[in-house]
Amino acid sequence: MEKKFDRRSFLRVSGTALSIGALYSVFPGLTRSAGAEGITRTLAELNGEAPAPFSFMQLSDTHVGFNGPPDPLGTQAFESAVATVNGLKNRPELIIVTGDLTHDADSSDEHAKRFKLFKQISSKIGGAQIKVVPGENDAALDGGVMFREFMGPTHYSFDHRGVHFVALDNVSAGRPEVGAAQIAWMKSDLARFPKTTPIIVFTHRPLFDLKPEWEWFTSDGDDVMNALAPYENVTVLYGHIHRENFHQAGTTKMYAARSLIFAFPDPATSPVKKPTPFDKAAPFKDLGIRRVNGNAYGNDLQIEEVALATAEFSGTVGMDQMLKHGNNDAKDE
């Protein structure tokens, strides 16, 4: 008899911090579970496209063009990320970059150079599609004009192996806002899908009030979340806060990525939003430059095996536990 499965558990996204930020494995259990064939068939009937396991990576806040205190290394962390991705035995199919690709500049010519440098560095990643959304440093000053010139639309959607991805722009208005027109577009985009569809939303700012006085929020984030609430399998990925964070609203799980330039402190323990000081002895400390050295069972891992390891943590344990494990047991490179 075929094993019964939970309709709200179709999307299994597990991940870990490693040498570039986070590696996510989607549907990691489908290839090895006894009921995989039945689940795949049911999802194909419900959503129109059968899911297939795949991995992708989230990078964030590369701030190309920033150079100076508290980080004198410029693009070195970003370049290290690219080299790490290229060194993986099983490379991710997608690279999601959740905003602040560039650091803003008063001169439009200088800002254009920074976009060109981002594209130059990111183009060295082999074998993966690169999907981006703007951060306020990319788009707030000109309403996203230069971002669209160099990177394409500020919001859009696409499908990949049975998962629907939605890129949301919550910065181009010059304030932390998605806007009524874009929310209407998202509702229309999602209306063609059943409520069981696996959905991954990626944006720059958090869609909830994480720390409003630090501008860690989106003013109409509640409207976005209400539009997403009917869907049972939603994951939100964001950046902006330059540190990891996990938050859940209903069945929707939201994950922040560390930056590739400098870190911000924990707002629960720090009264001031001030970048953590640069440590010459550990230049990548608290950035997205981490490597997992073992899993919860004590087994040693090589970085190219990290996607396989995350499959052991899918389902009830979840990605948030892997992220905590990655924080506790990883060593800075």
DRENMIDO-728439 format. One line per field, with one value per residue (C-alpha): residue number from 1; residue in three letters; x, y, z. Coordinates in steps of 0.02 Angstrom, whole numbers, plus 32768, in hexadecimal, padded with zeros to 4 digits. Example, Ala and Ser with C-alpha at 12.3 -4.5 7.8 and 13.67 -1.06 7.14 Angstrom:
n = c(1; 2) $
res = c(ALA; SER) $
u = c(8267; 82AC) $
v = c(7F1F; 7FCB) $
w = c(8186; 8165) $
# end
This chain:
n = c(1; 2; 3; 4; 5; 6; 7; 8; 9; 10; 11; 12; 13; 14; 15; 16; 17; 18; 19; 20; 21; 22; 23; 24; 25; 26; 27; 28; 29; 30; 31; 32; 33; 34; 35; 36; 37; 38; 39; 40; 41; 42; 43; 44; 45; 46; 47; 48; 49; 50; 51; 52; 53; 54; 55; 56; 57; 58; 59; 60; 61; 62; 63; 64; 65; 66; 67; 68; 69; 70; 71; 72; 73; 74; 75; 76; 77; 78; 79; 80; 81; 82; 83; 84; 85; 86; 87; 88; 89; 90; 91; 92; 93; 94; 95; 96; 97; 98; 99; 100; 101; 102; 103; 104; 105; 106; 107; 108; 109; 110; 111; 112; 113; 114; 115; 116; 117; 118; 119; 120; 121; 122; 123; 124; 125; 126; 127; 128; 129; 130; 131; 132; 133; 134; 135; 136; 137; 138; 139; 140; 141; 142; 143; 144; 145; 146; 147; 148; 149; 150; 151; 152; 153; 154; 155; 156; 157; 158; 159; 160; 161; 162; 163; 164; 165; 166; 167; 168; 169; 170; 171; 172; 173; 174; 175; 176; 177; 178; 179; 180; 181; 182; 183; 184; 185; 186; 187; 188; 189; 190; 191; 192; 193; 194; 195; 196; 197; 198; 199; 200; 201; 202; 203; 204; 205; 206; 207; 208; 209; 210; 211; 212; 213; 214; 215; 216; 217; 218; 219; 220; 221; 222; 223; 224; 225; 226; 227; 228; 229; 230; 231; 232; 233; 234; 235; 236; 237; 238; 239; 240; 241; 242; 243; 244; 245; 246; 247; 248; 249; 250; 251; 252; 253; 254; 255; 256; 257; 258; 259; 260; 261; 262; 263; 264; 265; 266; 267; 268; 269; 270; 271; 272; 273; 274; 275; 276; 277; 278; 279; 280; 281; 282; 283; 284; 285; 286; 287; 288; 289; 290; 291; 292; 293; 294; 295; 296; 297; 298; 299; 300; 301; 302; 303; 304; 305; 306; 307; 308; 309; 310; 311; 312; 313; 314; 315; 316; 317; 318; 319; 320; 321; 322; 323; 324; 325; 326; 327; 328; 329; 330; 331; 332; 333) $
res = c(MET; GLU; LYS; LYS; PHE; ASP; ARG; ARG; SER; PHE; LEU; ARG; VAL; SER; GLY; THR; ALA; LEU; SER; ILE; GLY; ALA; LEU; TYR; SER; VAL; PHE; PRO; GLY; LEU; THR; ARG; SER; ALA; GLY; ALA; GLU; GLY; ILE; THR; ARG; THR; LEU; ALA; GLU; LEU; ASN; GLY; GLU; ALA; PRO; ALA; PRO; PHE; SER; PHE; MET; GLN; LEU; SER; ASP; THR; HIS; VAL; GLY; PHE; ASN; GLY; PRO; PRO; ASP; PRO; LEU; GLY; THR; GLN; ALA; PHE; GLU; SER; ALA; VAL; ALA; THR; VAL; ASN; GLY; LEU; LYS; ASN; ARG; PRO; GLU; LEU; ILE; ILE; VAL; THR; GLY; ASP; LEU; THR; HIS; ASP; ALA; ASP; SER; SER; ASP; GLU; HIS; ALA; LYS; ARG; PHE; LYS; LEU; PHE; LYS; GLN; ILE; SER; SER; LYS; ILE; GLY; GLY; ALA; GLN; ILE; LYS; VAL; VAL; PRO; GLY; GLU; ASN; ASP; ALA; ALA; LEU; ASP; GLY; GLY; VAL; MET; PHE; ARG; GLU; PHE; MET; GLY; PRO; THR; HIS; TYR; SER; PHE; ASP; HIS; ARG; GLY; VAL; HIS; PHE; VAL; ALA; LEU; ASP; ASN; VAL; SER; ALA; GLY; ARG; PRO; GLU; VAL; GLY; ALA; ALA; GLN; ILE; ALA; TRP; MET; LYS; SER; ASP; LEU; ALA; ARG; PHE; PRO; LYS; THR; THR; PRO; ILE; ILE; VAL; PHE; THR; HIS; ARG; PRO; LEU; PHE; ASP; LEU; LYS; PRO; GLU; TRP; GLU; TRP; PHE; THR; SER; ASP; GLY; ASP; ASP; VAL; MET; ASN; ALA; LEU; ALA; PRO; TYR; GLU; ASN; VAL; THR; VAL; LEU; TYR; GLY; HIS; ILE; HIS; ARG; GLU; ASN; PHE; HIS; GLN; ALA; GLY; THR; THR; LYS; MET; TYR; ALA; ALA; ARG; SER; LEU; ILE; PHE; ALA; PHE; PRO; ASP; PRO; ALA; THR; SER; PRO; VAL; LYS; LYS; PRO; THR; PRO; PHE; ASP; LYS; ALA; ALA; PRO; PHE; LYS; ASP; LEU; GLY; ILE; ARG; ARG; VAL; ASN; GLY; ASN; ALA; TYR; GLY; ASN; ASP; LEU; GLN; ILE; GLU; GLU; VAL; ALA; LEU; ALA; THR; ALA; GLU; PHE; SER; GLY; THR; VAL; GLY; MET; ASP; GLN; MET; LEU; LYS; HIS; GLY; ASN; ASN; ASP; ALA; LYS; ASP; GLU) $
u = c(8000; 8043; 807C; 800A; 805D; 8032; 7FF7; 8049; 80F1; 810F; 8198; 822D; 82B0; 8349; 83EA; 848A; 8503; 85A3; 862B; 85B6; 8519; 8495; 8480; 83CC; 8394; 82E0; 827B; 8317; 82B8; 825C; 82E5; 82F4; 8249; 81D7; 8146; 81A9; 8154; 80A7; 80D2; 811F; 8086; 800E; 806F; 8073; 7FB6; 7F9A; 801A; 8033; 80EC; 813C; 81BF; 8271; 82F8; 8370; 83E0; 83FA; 845D; 8430; 84B0; 848A; 84CB; 856B; 8573; 85EA; 8643; 864A; 86FD; 8733; 8704; 86C1; 86F7; 8794; 8788; 870E; 86D4; 8746; 86B9; 864D; 86DB; 86FA; 8643; 8650; 86EA; 8694; 85FB; 866A; 86C7; 862D; 8621; 8564; 8544; 849E; 842A; 83F9; 8451; 83D6; 841F; 83AD; 83DD; 8461; 84C7; 851F; 8543; 84EF; 8552; 8531; 8573; 850A; 85A8; 85F7; 8559; 8556; 8609; 85D4; 8547; 85C0; 863A; 85B0; 8582; 8638; 8656; 85B0; 85C6; 8656; 85DC; 85CC; 8533; 84B0; 8428; 843C; 839C; 83A3; 8336; 836C; 839C; 8389; 843F; 8417; 8373; 8334; 8388; 8346; 82AD; 8307; 8330; 83E7; 83C1; 8348; 83C7; 844D; 83EE; 833E; 8294; 828C; 81FD; 81CE; 81A7; 81E1; 81CD; 8256; 823F; 8191; 81B3; 816F; 81E8; 81AE; 822A; 81E4; 8227; 8212; 8293; 8279; 81F4; 827E; 8233; 8213; 8179; 813D; 80AA; 7FF6; 801A; 809F; 8035; 7FA6; 801F; 8057; 7FA4; 7F7E; 801D; 7FF4; 7F3A; 7F5D; 7FAB; 7F56; 7F71; 7FE7; 8067; 8118; 8144; 81EA; 81E3; 8286; 8298; 8311; 82C2; 8267; 81AB; 8188; 81B6; 825D; 82A8; 8246; 82B4; 8348; 82DD; 82D5; 8221; 81AD; 811F; 80A0; 80EE; 804C; 7FF0; 806F; 8062; 7FA4; 7FAD; 8021; 7FC0; 7F4A; 7FDE; 801A; 80CF; 8122; 81D8; 8218; 82D1; 8315; 83B3; 83CE; 83F1; 849F; 8483; 8421; 8370; 82DD; 8228; 8186; 80D9; 8054; 809D; 8110; 81C7; 823C; 82FA; 837B; 8428; 84CA; 8521; 85C1; 8606; 85EC; 8579; 84FA; 84E2; 8450; 83CB; 8395; 843B; 8479; 8426; 847B; 8478; 8532; 8596; 8602; 86BA; 8730; 879D; 8840; 8860; 87B5; 8785; 86EB; 86A6; 85E8; 85DB; 8598; 8640; 8626; 864A; 85EE; 8667; 85EB; 8534; 84CA; 84FE; 85B6; 85E5; 866B; 8635; 868E; 8641; 860D; 85A5; 8543; 84A9; 84A1; 84B0; 841E; 83AB; 83BF; 8373; 82DC; 822B; 8209; 82B7; 82BA; 8332; 8332; 8384; 840A; 842B; 8440; 84B1; 8517; 852D; 8562; 85D4; 861E; 86C9; 86F7; 875A) $
v = c(8000; 80AA; 8114; 81A7; 8251; 82FD; 8374; 8403; 83AC; 83A2; 8425; 83E4; 846B; 8445; 84A5; 84D2; 8561; 853D; 8597; 8610; 8625; 859D; 8504; 84CB; 841E; 8419; 8378; 8321; 8285; 8261; 81F8; 8184; 8178; 80E4; 8152; 81C3; 8186; 81A3; 8250; 8282; 8245; 82A1; 8344; 8338; 8325; 83B6; 8432; 8404; 83E0; 834D; 837F; 8346; 8359; 83E9; 845D; 8518; 8598; 863D; 86C8; 8774; 8824; 881D; 88DD; 88E6; 898D; 8995; 899E; 89DF; 89D2; 8960; 88F0; 891A; 887D; 88BE; 8830; 87A9; 874F; 8754; 8712; 8689; 865B; 864A; 85DD; 856F; 8555; 8526; 84AB; 8448; 8399; 83AA; 845E; 84B5; 84D6; 8583; 8610; 8685; 872F; 878B; 883F; 88C3; 887F; 8928; 89B1; 8A53; 8AE4; 8B9E; 8B93; 8B32; 8B08; 8ABD; 8A5C; 8A17; 89DC; 897F; 8926; 88F5; 88B1; 884C; 8800; 87DF; 8781; 8723; 86F0; 8682; 860D; 8577; 850C; 856F; 85EC; 868D; 86DE; 8785; 8806; 88B7; 88FA; 89B0; 89D0; 8994; 89EB; 8A65; 8B01; 8AF2; 8A83; 89ED; 8A3A; 8A06; 895C; 8937; 8973; 88FB; 886E; 8869; 8877; 889F; 8823; 8788; 86CF; 862B; 8570; 84F2; 8437; 8443; 84DA; 8588; 8616; 86C9; 875A; 87EF; 88A1; 88F8; 8982; 89DF; 8A50; 8AA2; 8A5D; 89AF; 8989; 890D; 8977; 8952; 893A; 88B7; 885B; 8857; 8811; 878A; 8758; 8749; 86E6; 866B; 865D; 85DF; 8565; 84F1; 8514; 847F; 84C9; 84D5; 858E; 85E4; 86A1; 8701; 87B8; 882F; 8870; 8802; 87FB; 8808; 8884; 883E; 88E4; 8977; 89FB; 89B1; 89AC; 88EE; 88E4; 88FE; 8978; 8911; 886A; 8834; 884D; 87DF; 8759; 875D; 8741; 86AD; 8665; 85F5; 8598; 8506; 84F7; 85A1; 85C8; 867C; 86A5; 8753; 87B5; 8868; 8840; 87F8; 8767; 86C5; 86C6; 864E; 8684; 8626; 866D; 85E6; 8563; 85E0; 85D6; 8668; 8662; 86ED; 86D6; 871E; 87A1; 8798; 883E; 885D; 8821; 8878; 884B; 87F0; 8875; 8814; 8837; 88D6; 8980; 89CB; 899A; 899E; 8925; 88AD; 88E0; 8894; 880A; 87FC; 8750; 8711; 8781; 871D; 870B; 8712; 8724; 86A3; 864C; 85AD; 84F5; 8465; 83E9; 8368; 8340; 831A; 8264; 828F; 8262; 82C9; 831E; 8368; 8404; 83AF; 8337; 83BB; 83AD; 82F3; 8314; 838B; 82FF; 82B0; 834B; 8360; 8357; 8365; 83A2; 8429; 84A6; 8514; 8489; 8473; 852C; 8529; 8492; 84EA; 857D; 8516; 8499; 84F3; 8542; 85E0; 85C8) $
w = c(8000; 7FD2; 8066; 808D; 8087; 80C8; 803E; 809C; 809A; 7FE0; 7FE3; 8044; 8045; 80AD; 80B1; 8107; 8115; 80B8; 805A; 8004; 8066; 805D; 7FF0; 7FE1; 7FAE; 7F6E; 7F79; 7FBF; 7FF3; 7F51; 7F06; 7F9B; 7FED; 7FD2; 7FA1; 7F2E; 7E8F; 7ED7; 7F19; 7E73; 7E14; 7E89; 7E7F; 7DC2; 7DC0; 7E3A; 7DFA; 7D45; 7D57; 7DB0; 7E31; 7E23; 7EA8; 7E89; 7EE9; 7EE6; 7F46; 7F93; 7F96; 7FD9; 7FF3; 7F8C; 7F8F; 7EFC; 7F05; 7FC1; 7FFE; 80A7; 8160; 81A0; 810F; 80AB; 803F; 7FBC; 7F4B; 7F94; 7FEF; 7F52; 7EE7; 7F68; 7F5B; 7E9E; 7EAD; 7F2E; 7EC1; 7E2F; 7E9D; 7ECD; 7E85; 7E74; 7E47; 7E6B; 7DDA; 7E17; 7E71; 7EC9; 7EFA; 7F74; 7F55; 7F71; 7EE2; 7EE0; 7F5C; 7F2A; 7EE4; 7ECB; 7E19; 7D9C; 7D3B; 7DD7; 7DFF; 7D4F; 7D65; 7E01; 7DA7; 7D1E; 7D9F; 7DF2; 7D4A; 7D23; 7DC7; 7DC7; 7D11; 7D47; 7D9F; 7D2D; 7D0E; 7D6E; 7D45; 7DA9; 7DE8; 7E42; 7E99; 7EC4; 7F6E; 7FA0; 7F71; 7EC1; 7EA0; 7F24; 7EDE; 7E2C; 7E40; 7DF7; 7D4D; 7D4C; 7D98; 7D0B; 7C8C; 7CC9; 7D1F; 7CD7; 7D2E; 7DE7; 7E01; 7D9E; 7DB2; 7D67; 7D7D; 7D9D; 7DB2; 7DFE; 7E6D; 7E49; 7E70; 7E8D; 7E91; 7EF1; 7EF0; 7F98; 7F7F; 7ED9; 7F21; 7F86; 8026; 8070; 8007; 7F84; 7F4B; 7F1C; 7E63; 7E81; 7F02; 7E84; 7E03; 7E7E; 7EA6; 7DED; 7DD1; 7E5C; 7E33; 7DA8; 7E25; 7EA2; 7F5A; 7F68; 7EEF; 7F37; 7F35; 7F5C; 7F6D; 7F6D; 7F98; 7FED; 808C; 810B; 80EE; 81A8; 8231; 8265; 82A2; 825A; 82AA; 8249; 81AA; 81B6; 817B; 80E6; 8105; 80A4; 80CF; 8124; 807E; 8026; 80AC; 80A6; 7FEA; 8006; 809B; 8036; 7FEC; 8054; 801E; 8021; 804A; 804E; 8038; 8059; 8080; 80BB; 8173; 8153; 81CA; 81D5; 8217; 8218; 822B; 820F; 81EE; 81E1; 816D; 8116; 8147; 812B; 8126; 811F; 80D5; 8114; 80AB; 8047; 8084; 8141; 81CB; 8239; 82F1; 833F; 8360; 83FA; 844E; 83F9; 8413; 837A; 82C2; 82A3; 8236; 8299; 8299; 821A; 8262; 8202; 824C; 8211; 817E; 814D; 81FD; 8202; 8146; 80CC; 80CB; 812D; 8117; 8168; 81B8; 81F5; 820A; 82A2; 829D; 82AB; 81F9; 81A3; 8104; 8070; 8028; 7F87; 7FEE; 804A; 7FDA; 7FFF; 80B9; 80BA; 8080; 812B; 8178; 8107; 8144; 81FE; 822D; 81AA; 8162; 81FB; 825F; 81DA; 81DC; 8299; 8289; 8203; 8277; 830B; 82BB; 8225; 8221; 81C8; 812B) $
# end
